[in-house]
């Protein structure tokens, strides 16, 4: 596999700490990207959307500590200046570089420091993947990176990725950045198709606080030459099973590091009348402050879950049809309680991983969401973020 290479940088945005990353993408690779749907998309997001159309991406540049969002013409000028400086230093064109930023919204980049750092840095001294993941952290408690190999027939297919994110995490992505590569040789068309498929099951199915950011981006690169017959439905299904498993594992690290989080919650909404309904129920529950605080308090108050579902305006939600399981314990069925103050349920709430299954019992569609609890620390971290 032709692996990407990582160069960590001290850009001067943060004091005496690594706060920049340059990713070298191997020649001949194909790259696809999806970005935030936030209407206030940051300047680097806007620039990268244009550059991904160029057909060839050779580098990705990321800074942490400053989002360069809501910074107007000056912010966009700074983005262009960084791209121009990098292109001269790396002997490529500006549109062969993707650029990403993460951090505080509304502040101008310390552009002189950044340009000076890029100009004076040796961009061929490589770092390991852990250090690369550390370089893009903001409120993250730990660096998020993963490498995993899967077997399809006689071939070993590999995925490697880094991501960052701990707050402002919501479906359609959030203050979250990720880069993932595979050694499977994929056409650009398939790469875009598979990225969308895998992101919908992973990065678009996580929630920490229900807020969508201005900067989120996921990049997926095909950097190797392992050939799979994607015209075969069986082969394609096996690849997508492996790819989505990897994406979900990587995205789950963000939820587990949710600001102040103590619980990782997997929510499965099954047997819904439509996919839209399954998604609506899963979003409602994952955003519910009462549900999230109950999870933090290890409170087996399943009534909060049922009440939240019942507040959704849909004729396809029928109370007598719904079954609710928490940690595989049936709590609610036919409109009445089944747990009777179960000690087993109360004890199971102490686990770090909580599984909730909601069976709507009126269709065939399903949606899985991953979210975390809401703790005292979440309020503390976010109330003090800029100060």
C-alpha positions as CSV (number, residue, x, y, z in Angstrom):
1,X,0.0,0.0,0.0
2,X,1.2,3.5,-0.9
3,X,0.5,5.2,2.4
4,X,0.1,8.9,3.0
5,X,2.7,10.7,5.0
6,X,2.2,13.2,7.8
7,X,4.1,16.3,8.7
8,X,3.3,18.1,11.9
9,X,3.8,21.8,12.3
10,X,4.0,24.6,14.9
11,X,2.0,27.4,13.2
12,X,1.8,29.7,16.2
13,X,-2.0,29.7,16.6
14,X,-1.6,27.8,19.9
15,X,1.2,28.7,22.3
16,X,4.3,26.3,22.1
17,X,2.3,23.4,20.8
18,X,1.9,21.5,17.5
19,X,-1.2,22.9,15.8
20,X,-0.8,22.1,12.1
21,X,-0.7,19.1,9.9
22,X,0.3,18.5,6.3
23,X,-0.7,15.3,4.7
24,X,1.2,14.0,1.7
25,X,-1.1,11.9,-0.6
26,X,0.7,9.4,-2.9
27,X,0.9,10.1,-6.6
28,X,-1.9,8.5,-8.6
29,X,-4.3,8.5,-5.7
30,X,-7.9,9.4,-6.0
31,X,-9.6,11.6,-3.4
32,X,-13.3,12.5,-2.6
33,X,-14.7,14.8,0.1
34,X,-17.9,15.7,1.8
35,X,-18.4,18.8,3.9
36,X,-20.8,20.5,6.3
37,X,-24.3,21.7,5.2
38,X,-24.0,24.7,7.6
39,X,-24.9,27.9,5.7
40,X,-21.9,29.6,7.4
41,X,-19.4,27.2,5.9
42,X,-15.9,28.3,6.8
43,X,-13.5,29.8,4.2
44,X,-11.3,26.7,4.0
45,X,-14.4,24.6,3.4
46,X,-15.4,26.9,0.5
47,X,-11.9,26.7,-1.0
48,X,-11.6,23.0,-0.7
49,X,-15.0,22.4,-2.4
50,X,-13.5,24.2,-5.4
51,X,-10.2,22.5,-5.2
52,X,-11.6,18.9,-5.1
53,X,-13.0,19.6,-8.5
54,X,-9.5,20.0,-9.9
55,X,-9.2,16.2,-10.3
56,X,-5.9,15.7,-8.5
57,X,-5.3,16.3,-4.8
58,X,-1.7,16.0,-3.7
59,X,-1.8,17.5,-0.2
60,X,-4.1,18.3,2.7
61,X,-3.3,21.2,5.1
62,X,-5.0,21.4,8.5
63,X,-4.7,23.9,11.3
64,X,-6.3,23.7,14.7
65,X,-7.1,26.4,17.2
66,X,-8.9,28.7,14.8
67,X,-11.8,27.8,12.5
68,X,-11.3,30.7,10.1
69,X,-15.2,30.8,9.9
70,X,-17.3,34.0,9.8
71,X,-14.1,36.0,9.0
72,X,-15.3,37.6,5.8
73,X,-13.1,38.8,3.0
74,X,-10.0,38.9,5.2
75,X,-10.5,35.2,6.2
76,X,-10.8,34.2,2.6
77,X,-7.7,36.2,1.6
78,X,-5.8,34.4,4.4
79,X,-7.0,31.0,3.1
80,X,-5.7,31.9,-0.4
81,X,-2.4,33.1,1.0
82,X,-1.8,29.9,2.8
83,X,-2.6,27.9,-0.3
84,X,-0.3,30.0,-2.4
85,X,2.6,29.7,0.0
86,X,2.2,26.0,0.3
87,X,1.9,25.6,-3.5
88,X,5.2,27.4,-4.0
89,X,6.9,25.4,-1.2
90,X,5.6,22.1,-2.5
91,X,6.0,22.8,-6.2
92,X,2.3,22.2,-7.0
93,X,-0.7,24.3,-7.9
94,X,-3.0,25.8,-5.2
95,X,-6.0,23.8,-6.4
96,X,-4.1,20.5,-5.7
97,X,-4.3,21.2,-2.0
98,X,-7.3,20.8,0.3
99,X,-7.3,23.1,3.3
100,X,-9.1,22.6,6.6
101,X,-9.4,24.5,9.9
102,X,-10.9,23.8,13.3
103,X,-11.2,25.8,16.5
104,X,-12.8,29.1,17.6
105,X,-15.3,30.8,15.2
106,X,-15.0,34.5,14.2
107,X,-11.3,35.2,14.8
108,X,-8.8,36.0,12.1
109,X,-5.9,33.6,11.7
110,X,-2.4,34.9,12.9
111,X,-1.5,34.8,9.2
112,X,2.0,36.2,9.5
113,X,3.0,33.5,12.0
114,X,1.4,30.8,9.8
115,X,3.2,31.9,6.6
116,X,6.5,32.2,8.4
117,X,6.1,28.7,9.9
118,X,5.3,27.2,6.5
119,X,8.2,29.1,4.8
120,X,10.7,28.0,7.4
121,X,9.6,24.4,7.9
122,X,11.0,21.3,6.3
123,X,7.9,19.7,4.9
124,X,9.6,16.3,4.3
125,X,10.2,15.4,8.0
126,X,7.4,12.9,8.7
127,X,5.5,12.0,11.9
128,X,3.6,8.9,12.9
129,X,-0.2,8.7,12.8
130,X,-0.6,9.3,16.5
131,X,1.3,12.6,16.4
132,X,-0.7,13.5,13.3
133,X,-4.0,13.0,15.0
134,X,-2.7,15.0,18.0
135,X,-1.9,18.0,15.8
136,X,-5.5,18.5,14.8
137,X,-7.1,18.3,18.3
138,X,-9.0,21.1,20.0
139,X,-11.1,20.1,23.0
140,X,-10.4,16.4,22.3
141,X,-9.1,14.5,25.3
142,X,-7.2,12.0,23.1
143,X,-5.9,11.6,19.6
144,X,-8.2,9.6,17.3
145,X,-6.6,7.3,14.8
146,X,-7.1,3.8,13.5
147,X,-5.6,1.3,11.2
148,X,-7.4,-2.0,10.3
149,X,-6.9,-4.8,7.8
150,X,-9.8,-6.9,6.5
151,X,-9.7,-10.1,4.4
152,X,-11.7,-10.3,1.2
153,X,-11.0,-13.7,-0.5
154,X,-7.3,-14.0,-0.6
155,X,-6.7,-10.2,-0.5
156,X,-5.8,-8.1,2.5
157,X,-7.5,-4.7,2.3
158,X,-6.4,-1.9,4.6
159,X,-7.9,1.2,6.0
160,X,-6.1,3.9,7.9
161,X,-7.6,7.1,9.3
162,X,-7.5,10.0,11.7
163,X,-10.2,12.3,12.9
164,X,-10.9,15.0,15.5
165,X,-14.0,16.1,17.3
166,X,-15.6,16.2,20.7
167,X,-18.3,18.9,20.7
168,X,-20.6,20.5,18.1
169,X,-21.2,17.0,16.8
170,X,-24.4,16.4,15.0
171,X,-25.6,14.4,11.9
172,X,-24.5,16.1,8.7
173,X,-21.2,16.2,10.6
174,X,-19.9,18.8,12.9
175,X,-16.7,20.4,14.3
176,X,-15.2,17.3,13.0
177,X,-12.5,16.6,10.5
178,X,-11.4,13.2,9.2
179,X,-9.0,11.7,6.6
180,X,-9.3,8.1,5.6
181,X,-7.3,6.1,3.1
182,X,-7.7,2.6,1.6
183,X,-5.3,0.5,-0.4
184,X,-8.1,-0.7,-2.7
185,X,-7.9,0.8,-6.1
186,X,-11.2,2.7,-6.7
187,X,-12.4,5.0,-9.5
188,X,-13.3,8.5,-8.5
189,X,-17.0,7.8,-9.1
190,X,-17.0,4.7,-6.8
191,X,-14.9,6.6,-4.2
192,X,-17.5,9.4,-4.0
193,X,-20.4,6.8,-3.9
194,X,-18.8,4.7,-1.2
195,X,-17.8,7.8,0.9
196,X,-21.4,9.0,0.9
197,X,-22.6,5.5,1.8
198,X,-20.1,5.0,4.7
199,X,-20.5,8.6,6.0
200,X,-24.3,8.1,6.3
201,X,-23.7,5.1,8.5
202,X,-21.0,6.7,10.6
203,X,-20.1,10.4,10.6
204,X,-23.7,11.4,9.7
205,X,-25.0,9.1,12.4
206,X,-23.3,10.5,15.5
207,X,-24.4,13.2,17.9
208,X,-22.9,14.8,20.9
209,X,-24.9,18.0,21.4
210,X,-27.2,18.5,18.4
211,X,-25.2,21.4,16.9
212,X,-23.8,21.4,13.4
213,X,-20.5,23.2,12.9
214,X,-19.1,25.4,10.1
215,X,-16.0,23.4,9.3
216,X,-16.7,19.7,9.2
217,X,-15.1,17.7,6.4
218,X,-14.4,14.1,5.6
219,X,-11.8,13.1,3.0
220,X,-11.5,9.6,1.6
221,X,-8.6,8.6,-0.6
222,X,-7.8,5.5,-2.6
223,X,-4.0,5.2,-2.4
224,X,-3.2,1.6,-3.3
225,X,-3.4,-0.9,-6.1
226,X,-5.4,-3.8,-4.6
227,X,-8.0,-4.7,-7.3
228,X,-11.5,-5.9,-6.4
229,X,-14.2,-6.6,-8.9
230,X,-16.8,-4.0,-7.9
231,X,-19.1,-5.1,-10.7
232,X,-19.7,-8.2,-8.6
233,X,-22.5,-7.4,-6.1
234,X,-21.0,-9.9,-3.7
235,X,-17.5,-8.3,-3.9
236,X,-18.9,-4.8,-3.6
237,X,-21.1,-5.8,-0.6
238,X,-18.1,-7.3,1.2
239,X,-16.0,-4.2,0.6
240,X,-18.8,-1.9,1.8
241,X,-19.2,-4.0,4.9
242,X,-15.5,-3.6,5.7
243,X,-15.4,0.1,4.8
244,X,-18.5,1.0,6.8
245,X,-17.2,-1.0,9.8
246,X,-14.0,1.0,9.7
247,X,-15.9,4.4,9.3
248,X,-18.2,3.5,12.2
249,X,-15.2,2.5,14.5
250,X,-13.4,5.8,13.7
251,X,-16.5,8.0,14.1
252,X,-17.4,6.2,17.4
253,X,-14.1,7.6,18.9
254,X,-15.6,11.1,18.5
255,X,-18.7,10.1,20.5
256,X,-16.6,8.4,23.1
257,X,-14.7,11.6,23.5
258,X,-17.8,13.8,23.5
259,X,-17.1,16.8,25.7
260,X,-17.7,15.7,29.3
261,X,-19.1,12.3,28.1
262,X,-19.1,9.3,30.4
263,X,-21.4,7.0,28.4
264,X,-21.4,5.8,24.8
265,X,-24.9,5.1,23.6
266,X,-25.9,3.0,20.6
267,X,-29.4,3.6,19.5
268,X,-31.2,1.2,17.0
269,X,-34.6,2.2,15.7
270,X,-36.0,-0.8,13.8
271,X,-39.2,-1.8,11.9
272,X,-40.2,1.8,11.0
273,X,-42.7,2.6,8.3
274,X,-40.1,4.7,6.5
275,X,-36.5,5.6,6.6
276,X,-37.5,9.2,7.3
277,X,-39.4,8.1,10.3
278,X,-36.6,5.9,11.6
279,X,-34.2,8.9,11.2
280,X,-36.6,11.3,12.9
281,X,-37.0,9.1,16.0
282,X,-33.2,8.5,16.2
283,X,-32.5,12.2,16.0
284,X,-35.2,13.1,18.5
285,X,-33.8,10.7,21.1
286,X,-30.1,11.5,20.5
287,X,-30.8,15.2,20.9
288,X,-33.1,14.9,24.0
289,X,-31.5,16.6,27.0
290,X,-33.7,14.5,29.3
291,X,-32.6,11.2,27.7
292,X,-28.9,12.3,27.7
293,X,-29.0,13.4,31.4
294,X,-30.7,10.2,32.4
295,X,-27.9,8.3,30.7
296,X,-25.3,10.4,32.7
297,X,-27.2,9.8,36.0
298,X,-27.4,6.0,35.3
299,X,-31.1,6.5,35.8
300,X,-33.2,3.6,34.3
301,X,-36.0,6.1,33.6
302,X,-37.2,4.6,30.2
303,X,-40.2,6.9,30.5
304,X,-38.1,9.7,29.2
305,X,-37.4,7.7,26.0
306,X,-41.0,6.8,25.5
307,X,-42.2,10.4,26.1
308,X,-39.7,11.7,23.6
309,X,-40.9,9.3,20.9
310,X,-44.5,10.2,21.7
311,X,-43.8,13.9,21.0
312,X,-43.1,13.2,17.4
313,X,-46.0,14.2,15.1
314,X,-46.6,11.1,13.0
315,X,-49.6,8.9,12.6
316,X,-47.1,6.0,12.1
317,X,-46.1,6.0,15.8
318,X,-48.6,3.8,17.5
319,X,-47.9,3.5,21.3
320,X,-49.4,-0.1,21.5
321,X,-47.0,-1.3,18.8
322,X,-43.8,0.0,20.3
323,X,-41.3,-2.2,22.2
324,X,-38.4,-0.7,24.1
325,X,-35.2,-2.5,25.2
326,X,-32.4,-1.1,27.2
327,X,-29.2,-3.2,27.3
328,X,-31.4,-6.1,25.9
329,X,-33.9,-5.8,28.8
330,X,-37.5,-5.4,27.6
331,X,-38.8,-2.4,29.5
332,X,-42.0,-1.4,27.6
333,X,-44.5,-3.3,25.4
334,X,-48.2,-2.9,24.5
335,X,-48.3,0.6,26.1
336,X,-47.2,-0.6,29.6
337,X,-44.1,-1.1,31.7
338,X,-42.5,-4.5,31.9
339,X,-39.5,-3.7,34.0
340,X,-41.3,-3.3,37.4
341,X,-38.3,-1.5,38.9
342,X,-35.9,-4.2,37.6
343,X,-32.7,-4.3,39.6
344,X,-31.1,-5.8,36.5
345,X,-31.9,-2.7,34.4
346,X,-30.7,-0.4,37.2
347,X,-27.4,-2.3,37.4
348,X,-26.9,-2.4,33.6
349,X,-27.1,1.4,33.5
350,X,-23.7,1.5,35.2
351,X,-22.0,0.2,32.0
352,X,-20.0,2.6,29.9
353,X,-21.8,1.4,26.8
354,X,-25.6,1.6,26.7
355,X,-27.6,0.0,24.0
356,X,-31.2,1.2,23.3
357,X,-33.5,-0.6,20.8
358,X,-36.8,1.0,19.8
359,X,-39.0,-1.4,17.7
360,X,-41.8,0.7,16.0
361,X,-43.3,-2.5,14.7
362,X,-44.9,-1.1,11.6
363,X,-42.5,-1.4,8.8
364,X,-39.1,-2.6,7.6
365,X,-36.8,0.4,7.8
366,X,-34.1,1.0,10.4
367,X,-31.5,3.6,11.6
368,X,-28.6,3.3,14.0
369,X,-27.3,6.4,15.8
370,X,-24.4,6.8,18.2
371,X,-24.5,9.5,20.9
372,X,-23.3,10.3,24.4
373,X,-24.6,11.5,27.7
374,X,-24.7,15.1,28.9
375,X,-22.7,15.8,32.0
376,X,-21.7,18.6,34.3
377,X,-18.4,18.8,32.4
378,X,-20.0,19.5,29.1
379,X,-21.5,22.7,30.5
380,X,-18.2,23.7,32.1
381,X,-16.1,23.1,28.9
382,X,-18.5,24.9,26.6
383,X,-19.2,27.8,28.9
384,X,-15.5,28.5,29.2
385,X,-14.4,27.7,25.6
386,X,-13.3,31.2,24.5
387,X,-12.1,32.4,27.9
